[in-house]
Amino acid sequence: MKKIAILGSGTVGQTFATRLNALGYEVMIGTRNLQEKLAAPGKDGAKNGFAQWHEKNGTIKAGTFEEAAAFGEMILNVSQGANSIAVLNLAKAKNLEGKILVDISNPLDFSKGMPPGLVPELSNFNSLGEEIQKTFSNAKVVKTLNTMWCGIMVDPSIIKGDHINYICGNDEAAKTTVKEFLNTLGWKDQNILDLGDLSSARGTEAVLPVWLRIYGAKKMGAFNFNIVS
Ligand SMILES: NC(=O)c1ccc[n+]([C@@H]2O[C@H](COP(=O)([O-])OP(=O)(O)OC[C@H]3O[C@@H](n4cnc5c(N)ncnc54)[C@H](OP(=O)(O)O)[C@@H]3O)[C@@H](O)[C@H]2O)c1
């Protein structure tokens, strides 16, 4: 699959778009309203926003969530987790039908300050991955890569030695395709741990409260987990 839709214009979306474009994929990044996004100032005034990224990466296609989803043969959900269902509704169910939907988002709840918790309805006995699969039953949802900083997602070699990426989903063939996609990003088979069906997203999304506390203690995000026995 060469045409990839990236639903999310934040740091993660930009990181994937740049890397996948460099790897030779055809990419389209989606946002709610491209013109408004291009006119918006970056987080630090004007230096670090989507418009500045787009200026440097003008050959990478950008459009609405709907346009991106229609374009992609495979779709990455890298939108704000608490609003991912809304984003996918904007992308339109017909554009997701039969496609692999790689869910990298986390259902973070910022309503009680920092660090965020998990959205109560999307955690414990549910997960964002499962909610997306229930809502868009014709898409093949595969959850992966959500347990680490995005720089590592797209280039695992920046961490020395073995470190782990989880994958789960209900469709075995879709998971196989996503594992091959992960290989093209540099993930070795031995470092991809298949946790089974999508209910395992309850576990991998629950890594985030731990990840955030480690980030707070170490004051840096360029770390990952490994399994030792
Ligand atoms: N940062 C990391 O390294 C990292 C690591 C692991 C997982 N993640 C997960 O990756 C996802 C993306 O993170 P991010 O920091 O790049 O971006 P983000 O700020 O979490 O999400 C940005 C995207 O969400 C959309 N969005 C926000 N609120 C919306 C709403 N009310 N309705 C519709 N769309 C809305 C934005 O739309 P517009 O484009 O229209 O603004 C934008 O495309 C998150 O779920 C995060 O938990 C991030």
Ligand as a Chemical Component Dictionary entry (heavy atoms), coordinates in Angstrom:
data_LIG
# 
_chem_comp.id                   LIG 
_chem_comp.type                 NON-POLYMER 
_chem_comp.pdbx_formal_charge   0 
_chem_comp.three_letter_code    LIG 
# 
loop_
_chem_comp_atom.comp_id 
_chem_comp_atom.atom_id 
_chem_comp_atom.alt_atom_id 
_chem_comp_atom.type_symbol 
_chem_comp_atom.charge 
_chem_comp_atom.model_Cartn_x 
_chem_comp_atom.model_Cartn_y 
_chem_comp_atom.model_Cartn_z 
_chem_comp_atom.pdbx_ordinal 
LIG N1  N1  N 0  3.229   13.420 20.676 1  
LIG C1  C1  C 0  3.630   12.168 20.724 2  
LIG O1  O1  O 0  4.845   11.877 20.618 3  
LIG C2  C2  C 0  2.617   11.057 20.884 4  
LIG C3  C3  C 0  3.045   9.811  21.284 5  
LIG C4  C4  C 0  2.123   8.754  21.356 6  
LIG C5  C5  C 0  0.796   8.987  21.010 7  
LIG N2  N2  N 1  0.406   10.238 20.667 8  
LIG C6  C6  C 0  -1.004  10.459 20.298 9  
LIG O2  O2  O 0  -1.042  10.913 18.963 10 
LIG C7  C7  C 0  -2.188  11.742 18.764 11 
LIG C8  C8  C 0  -1.762  13.036 18.087 12 
LIG O3  O3  O 0  -0.974  13.800 18.953 13 
LIG P1  P1  P 0  -0.457  15.263 18.500 14 
LIG O4  O4  O 0  0.217   15.823 19.681 15 
LIG O5  O5  O -1 0.254   15.178 17.200 16 
LIG O6  O6  O 0  -1.776  16.063 18.161 17 
LIG P2  P2  P 0  -3.070  16.480 19.018 18 
LIG O7  O7  O 0  -2.942  17.893 19.386 19 
LIG O8  O8  O 0  -3.326  15.493 20.100 20 
LIG O9  O9  O 0  -4.224  16.302 17.901 21 
LIG C9  C9  C 0  -4.243  17.152 16.819 22 
LIG C10 C10 C 0  -5.320  16.754 15.846 23 
LIG O10 O10 O 0  -6.568  16.516 16.504 24 
LIG C11 C11 C 0  -7.573  17.305 15.861 25 
LIG N3  N3  N 0  -8.573  17.775 16.830 26 
LIG C12 C12 C 0  -8.338  18.325 18.049 27 
LIG N4  N4  N 0  -9.510  18.660 18.624 28 
LIG C13 C13 C 0  -10.490 18.365 17.736 29 
LIG C14 C14 C 0  -11.906 18.482 17.758 30 
LIG N5  N5  N 0  -12.563 19.015 18.808 31 
LIG N6  N6  N 0  -12.587 18.051 16.685 32 
LIG C15 C15 C 0  -11.940 17.529 15.617 33 
LIG N7  N7  N 0  -10.590 17.391 15.544 34 
LIG C16 C16 C 0  -9.885  17.800 16.591 35 
LIG C17 C17 C 0  -6.835  18.495 15.263 36 
LIG O11 O11 O 0  -7.594  19.011 14.183 37 
LIG P3  P3  P 0  -7.062  20.245 13.319 38 
LIG O12 O12 O 0  -6.036  19.666 12.403 39 
LIG O13 O13 O 0  -8.251  20.723 12.618 40 
LIG O14 O14 O 0  -6.478  21.232 14.290 41 
LIG C18 C18 C 0  -5.527  17.857 14.830 42 
LIG O15 O15 O 0  -5.595  17.332 13.533 43 
LIG C19 C19 C 0  -2.819  11.945 20.152 44 
LIG O16 O16 O 0  -3.909  11.071 20.308 45 
LIG C20 C20 C 0  -1.691  11.557 21.103 46 
LIG O17 O17 O 0  -2.171  11.044 22.348 47 
LIG C21 C21 C 0  1.279   11.291 20.617 48 
# 
loop_
_chem_comp_bond.comp_id 
_chem_comp_bond.atom_id_1 
_chem_comp_bond.atom_id_2 
_chem_comp_bond.value_order 
_chem_comp_bond.pdbx_ordinal 
LIG N1  C1  SING 1  
LIG C1  O1  DOUB 2  
LIG C1  C2  SING 3  
LIG C2  C3  SING 4  
LIG C2  C21 DOUB 5  
LIG C3  C4  DOUB 6  
LIG C4  C5  SING 7  
LIG C5  N2  DOUB 8  
LIG N2  C6  SING 9  
LIG N2  C21 SING 10 
LIG C6  O2  SING 11 
LIG C6  C20 SING 12 
LIG O2  C7  SING 13 
LIG C7  C8  SING 14 
LIG C7  C19 SING 15 
LIG C8  O3  SING 16 
LIG O3  P1  SING 17 
LIG P1  O4  DOUB 18 
LIG P1  O5  SING 19 
LIG P1  O6  SING 20 
LIG O6  P2  SING 21 
LIG P2  O7  DOUB 22 
LIG P2  O8  SING 23 
LIG P2  O9  SING 24 
LIG O9  C9  SING 25 
LIG C9  C10 SING 26 
LIG C10 O10 SING 27 
LIG C10 C18 SING 28 
LIG O10 C11 SING 29 
LIG C11 N3  SING 30 
LIG C11 C17 SING 31 
LIG N3  C12 SING 32 
LIG N3  C16 SING 33 
LIG C12 N4  DOUB 34 
LIG N4  C13 SING 35 
LIG C13 C14 SING 36 
LIG C13 C16 DOUB 37 
LIG C14 N5  SING 38 
LIG C14 N6  DOUB 39 
LIG N6  C15 SING 40 
LIG C15 N7  DOUB 41 
LIG N7  C16 SING 42 
LIG C17 O11 SING 43 
LIG C17 C18 SING 44 
LIG O11 P3  SING 45 
LIG P3  O12 DOUB 46 
LIG P3  O13 SING 47 
LIG P3  O14 SING 48 
LIG C18 O15 SING 49 
LIG C19 O16 SING 50 
LIG C19 C20 SING 51 
LIG C20 O17 SING 52 
# 
